[in-house]
Amino acid sequence: MKIAVPTIGGILDEYFNKCEVFTIFTVDDSNNIIDSELLYTPEGCDCKNNIPLIMQQKGVSIILVYKLPEHADNVCSKYGITPFLGYSGNVKEVVKLFINQNRNAKT
């Protein structure tokens, strides 16, 4: 699974529609983070660029955010990316929290 997080200085960027970088984490079947990469947006993150398509092509299926602008959930859905809201803090810790919450929800 691949999880994207809008990022500014290693922290989740709460201004999703203005972010300049996403960190994309690869999580294996045992729920371990095995890789991460940075994806820079060409014009900031809004509907005028192709970031959702690029994320889809990179295999991203989940995005963790603080909140989404009005149009963003439809854009995410169009590209098969499920947003999860209410997250903040260090991006790696945010992903670990999501993994633990998701693991607990399955048991």
C-alpha positions as CSV (number, residue, x, y, z in Angstrom):
1,M,0.0,0.0,0.0
2,K,1.2,3.5,-0.7
3,I,0.2,6.4,1.5
4,A,0.7,10.1,0.6
5,V,1.0,12.9,3.2
6,P,1.2,16.6,2.3
7,T,4.5,17.7,3.9
8,I,6.4,20.8,5.0
9,G,9.6,20.3,6.9
10,G,8.8,16.7,7.9
11,I,5.5,17.8,9.4
12,L,2.0,17.2,7.8
13,D,1.1,20.4,5.9
14,E,-2.3,21.4,7.1
15,Y,-2.7,23.6,4.0
16,F,-3.4,20.8,1.6
17,N,-4.4,23.0,-1.3
18,K,-1.1,25.0,-1.1
19,C,1.4,22.3,-0.3
20,E,4.5,22.0,-2.4
21,V,5.6,18.5,-1.4
22,F,4.0,15.1,-0.6
23,T,5.8,12.3,1.1
24,I,4.8,8.9,-0.3
25,F,5.3,6.0,2.1
26,T,5.3,2.4,0.9
27,V,3.9,0.0,3.5
28,D,4.3,-3.8,3.2
29,D,1.8,-6.5,3.9
30,S,3.1,-6.7,7.5
31,N,2.3,-3.0,8.0
32,N,5.9,-1.9,8.0
33,I,7.1,1.3,6.3
34,I,9.6,0.0,3.9
35,D,10.3,3.1,1.7
36,S,9.5,6.8,1.3
37,E,9.9,9.3,-1.5
38,L,9.2,13.0,-2.0
39,L,6.8,14.2,-4.7
40,Y,7.1,17.9,-5.5
41,T,4.1,19.7,-7.0
42,P,4.7,21.8,-10.0
43,E,2.4,24.7,-9.0
44,G,1.3,24.0,-5.5
45,C,-1.4,21.5,-4.8
46,D,-4.6,22.4,-6.4
47,C,-6.9,21.3,-9.3
48,K,-4.7,23.1,-11.9
49,N,-1.9,20.5,-11.7
50,N,-1.7,16.7,-12.3
51,I,-0.6,15.6,-8.9
52,P,-3.6,13.3,-8.3
53,L,-2.9,11.5,-11.6
54,I,0.8,11.2,-10.7
55,M,-0.1,9.8,-7.3
56,Q,-2.4,7.3,-8.9
57,Q,0.4,6.2,-11.4
58,K,2.8,5.8,-8.4
59,G,0.2,3.5,-6.7
60,V,-1.0,5.8,-4.0
61,S,-4.4,4.6,-2.6
62,I,-4.6,6.6,0.6
63,I,-3.9,10.2,1.6
64,L,-3.7,11.4,5.2
65,V,-4.6,15.0,5.7
66,Y,-5.7,17.5,8.4
67,K,-8.7,18.6,6.2
68,L,-9.6,18.8,2.6
69,P,-10.7,21.8,0.5
70,E,-14.2,21.5,-0.9
71,H,-13.3,20.0,-4.3
72,A,-10.4,17.8,-3.2
73,D,-12.4,14.7,-2.1
74,N,-14.0,14.4,-5.5
75,V,-10.6,14.8,-7.2
76,C,-9.1,12.1,-4.9
77,S,-12.1,9.7,-5.6
78,K,-11.7,10.3,-9.3
79,Y,-8.2,8.9,-9.1
80,G,-8.9,6.0,-6.6
81,I,-7.3,7.8,-3.6
82,T,-9.1,7.6,-0.3
83,P,-8.6,10.6,2.0
84,F,-8.5,10.2,5.8
85,L,-8.9,13.4,7.7
86,G,-7.9,14.8,11.1
87,Y,-4.2,14.0,11.1
88,S,-1.4,16.3,12.1
89,G,2.3,16.1,13.3
90,N,5.4,14.3,12.0
91,V,4.6,12.6,8.7
92,K,6.2,9.3,9.6
93,E,4.4,9.2,13.0
94,V,1.1,10.1,11.2
95,V,1.5,7.1,8.9
96,K,2.4,4.8,11.9
97,L,-0.7,6.1,13.7
98,F,-2.9,5.4,10.7
99,I,-1.4,1.9,10.3
100,N,-2.1,1.1,14.0
101,Q,-5.6,2.4,13.8
102,N,-6.3,0.4,10.7
103,R,-4.8,-2.7,12.2
104,N,-7.0,-2.3,15.3
105,A,-10.0,-1.8,13.1
106,K,-9.4,-5.1,11.4
107,T,-9.1,-7.2,14.6
